[in-house]
């Protein structure tokens, strides 16, 4: 009798182990697999975009099974066409207007005074692009020497400004926004000094070759310039009509007061401020989008010490009603699960997919 019980118990143990093994195997076969590595394309080392993407990539790599690798490039023109076609790179950083350009393949949603952005689109239409989230906010403005007499952009009329880098439209338009903000309608009002981009523009300011350049808060070059010669940002105008003019050519942004602390901000200073989008494509699986957003949603504060632009960025800033391109389907599922995606966002998404401009309403 004892031997029968022993055999019966052994058989039961084997059956339980078999069932458990089968269940685990079935689960592993149905659970979506995640890639071990993806690429996050951004701007060159030393730019604020690069600093922000480095912070986001570290948080995602630390809190998901995915290693997110930062890929410095010349900007979205270097990676948008391939992302749109193949989904590689998987992620990229672009500000609100750069994303709009790439998605629509047009110069501007409204006419730009004096055709200061030219007449030829910077991209072919890339309708497969999507937003994962609105990331940390970036601020840009005219940068001058701290001991200069200039008080705002109008004071720069007739002066030397770093310009001519239409090959980097994402940076060039920030300067146009500050010009239009003060009612200036032509670059001919200034003496343009050609430079390849914002970082060389800051160098030209330090060397005395220009009186002003446009730059972003948090750029390494700005901190170096402040330590070398002393610099400061010029304030933009927050008058409603002035802000509206800027928003008509650079949707998704506004003028926000920045407090002293970052290099170049000596007093409360209104600067053009906008989200850095985490851009992806329809090729990215929903489960990958969900996994990445889960990490950033929970651990966003870990980005704060990594770059000045990340400070104060929170999860309730991921979804924006003035989005310039549609959101990714996996992101929408995530945001609905978190209760931050509503019927209004559904309508905005629908209009963006139709090629409409709800951000101009």
N, C-alpha and C positions, 0 to 999 in steps of 0.2 A: 504493500500500500504506500509506503514511504517512497519507494522507487517511482511509482506511478505519479505521485504528486511532484516529484522532482522533475520528471520528464515533461509533465504538463506545464509546470512553471517555466521551464526552459523554452518550451514552444511559445508560450505567451510573450516572453521577453523578446524572442526573435521576431515575432509578428509585430510587436510594438516598434521595435527598432526599424523594421522594414517600412512600416507605414510612415514613421517620422522621416526616414531617409527619402522616401518617395515624395512626401509633402515638401520637404526642403528643396528637393531637386526641381519640383514643379514651380515653386515660388521663385527660385533663382532663374528659371527659364522665362517666367513672365515678367519679372522685375526689369524695368528698362535699364540698359547699361549706359554708363556715363563714360565719356572719353577721358583718358588719363591726362591729356594735355590739349590746350587750345591756345590760340594767339590773340592778343589784344593789341591792335595797331594804334599808334598815336603819332604825335609830332616829335621833333628832334629833342634830344637830351638838352636840358636847360630851359625848356618851355614849361609853362604851367600845365598844359595838357599832359606832358610827359610825367610831371610830378603827380598829378591826379590819378592817371592810369596806373602808375606804379603803386600808389596806395590801394586802389581798388583791387588790383591783381594780387597783392600780398594778402589782403583779407580773404579773397575768394580761395586762394591757394591754401591758406591756413585752415579754412573751415569747410572745405568740400574735398571730395576725392580728386578734383581736377586741378592740375597745375596750370595756372594762367601765366603765360609768358608775354612780357612786354616787348613790342616790336617798334622801335623808333623809325619814323619815315618822314618824308617831306610833307606829310599831311594827307587828308582824305583823297585828293586826286591820285595818290600813289596806290591806294588800296580799294577804293570804292568800286571800280569796274569789275575786279575779280570777285569781290564779296558779292556783288549783285548777281554775277553769273554762276559762281561755284560755291559760295558760302565760306570762302577762305580769303582773308582771315575770318575767324568766327566773330570777333568783336572789333570795334573801332571807336575812337573818340571824335566827336564833331560837335560844334556848337549848333544852335538852333537854325541859323541861316545856312550854314554849310550843309546841314542835313537836308534842308529844303531845296537848295540848289541841286544836290545830288539826286534827290528823289524826283524832282520835276524837270530838270534840265532846262531851266530858264534863268534869266538874269536877276529878276526881282518881281515880287508880287505886285508892286506898284512902280511907276516910273521913278528913276533916280535922277535928281536934279543934275543938270549938266552932263548927263551920261558918265558920271564919275566912275562907274563900274564897267564902262564899255558897253558894247551891244552884243557881244558874243558870249553865249552861255559857257560856264566853266566846266560843265559835265554834260555827257549824254544822259537822258533820263534813266534812272535806276529804280524801277518800280518794285523791286524785291527787297528794298531796304526797310527796316523796321527799328523802333525804339525798344530797348529793354527797360530803360529808366532814365529819368532826368537826374543826372548826377550832381556833384558839387558845383556851386555857382562860381563863375569866373567874372572878374571885373577888369575892364580896360579903360584907358584914358590917355590923354596927352601927358607926356612926361617932360619936365623941364628942369633946369638946374635950380637948386633951392634958392640961390641968390639972384635969380632973374626977376624982372619986373612983371612978368606975365601973370594975369589973374584968371583968364579963361581963353577959350579957343579963338574968340574974336581978336584978342590981343596979338595973335600969331599972324594975322593978315600982313603980307609983305615980308614975313620972316622965313627962314630956312627950316623946312620940315623934312624928315626922312620919309621917302615915298617911293613909288614906282615898283612895288613888289606885287603886281597883279598875279604873278605866278603862285603867290600864296594868298588867294582871295579871302580865306577865312580870317587872316590877320588884317588884310587891307581894308575890309569892310568896317572893322572896328574904328578905324580912323575916319572913314566916311560918315559913320554914325555921329561921331563927336563934332564933325564939321556941320552936318545938316542940323544937328541939335541947336546950334546957335544961328540958324538961318542962312548960313553960307552955302552958295549954290554952285561953286566952281573951284576946282583945285588951282585955277589960274590966279586965285587971290594970294597964293603962296609961292615961295621959291622952292620948288621940289628938288630934293637931293636924292638921287637914286641909291637905294640900298637893297640887298637881296631879301631882307625880312626884318622882323622885330628885334631879334638879338643883335644883328649888325647895326640896326638903328640906334639901340641903346649905346653901343660902342661909339658910334658917330657923335652922340650927344656928349659922352665923356671926353672925347678927343676935341670937341669944340667945332666940329664940322657942320653941325646942325643946331638950331635953337630949340627944337622940340622933336619928339618922336612918339609914336603910339606904342604902348606896352601894356602888359597884363600884370596885375597884382600877383606877387608870389614868384615871378620869374627870377631865376638865379642871377641873371644879368642885371636886373633892377637892384637887387641887394648889393651886388658888387659895385654898381655905380653909386649907390648911396654911401657906401663905405669909402669910395674913392674921391668923389667930388661933391656929394650931397645933391639929392634930387627930390622932386615932389611931383605929385599928380595934380593936374588942373581940374577943377570941378566942372561937371556938366550942369546944364540947366534943368531944374525939375518943374518948370512951368508946364502945365498940362499940354498946351499946344506944341511946345518944344519936344516933349517926350513923345507925343503922338507922331510927330514928323520922323523921329528916329525909329519908332516901332513900325512905321509903314515900310521901311526898307530893310529892317532887321527884326522880324517878328520873333516873339518869345523872350525878349529882353526888356529891361526898364532901367531907369536910373535909381540907384539905391545909395543911401548914405553909408559910407564905410568909416569906421572909427580908427583913430590912430593905433598903430601897432605894426602892421606890415610895412616893409621898406617903401618909402615914398609917400606915405600918408601921414602928414604932419598935424592935420586937424580934421574934423568931420568933413568928408569929401564925397559929394555925389558922383558916382562912377557908373558907367554902363555895365549892367550886371545881367548875366544870362546863364542857363544851365549848360553844362557839358553833357551831351547825350552819350549814353552807352548805346552805340548803334550796332545792329546785327542784321540778319536777313531771314527770309522765310525758310532758308535752308537749315537754320539751327533748330534741332529737335526741341519740342516743348519742355521735355523733362530736364534738359540742360539749362534752358532759360529759368525754369522754376528753381532748380538747385542753386544757381548763382544768385538769384534774387533773394532766396531764403537766407543765404549767408550775409549779403549786404544789408538786408532788412534788420537782421538781428545784431550784427556787429559793426554797423556804420560808424559808431563812435571811435572805433580803432583807427579810422582814417584821419581823425582830427589832428593828431600830432605829426602826421607825415607831410602835410602840405597846408599852407595858410588858407587856400581856397576850400579845403575840406572842413574847416572849423565851422560848426553850426549847422552843417548839412545833416538832415534827419530823414527817417523813412517816410514821413508824411509829405516829403518833397519829391518823391519818386514819380508821382502822377501829376501832370500839369494840364490845365484846360486849354492853354495856348500852344499845345503841341503843334509842330510844323510838319511832321510826317506820322503815319500810323504806328501804333504799338504792335509788338509781337504777340501772337496768339497765346504763347506760353506765359508771357507777362500778364496778359489780360486775365488768364485763369488765376494766376497768383494773386493779383490785386483784387479780384472778386472774392477769393477766399479770405483775404484780409479785410474786406469790407470797404475798400477805398475806391472801387470802380463802380460808378452808378450809371443810371440811364442817360444822364447828360454826356458822360464819356462815351457811351455807346453811340450816341448821335454824332459826336465829334469824330470818332473813329470812322463811322460810315461816310461822313462828308470828306474826310481826308483821303479815304480810299477812292472816292469819286474824283479826286483832283481839285476839290474846293478848298477855300481858304477861311475856315471858321475863325482862325486867329485874328482876322481883320475885322470881325464883327464889333 
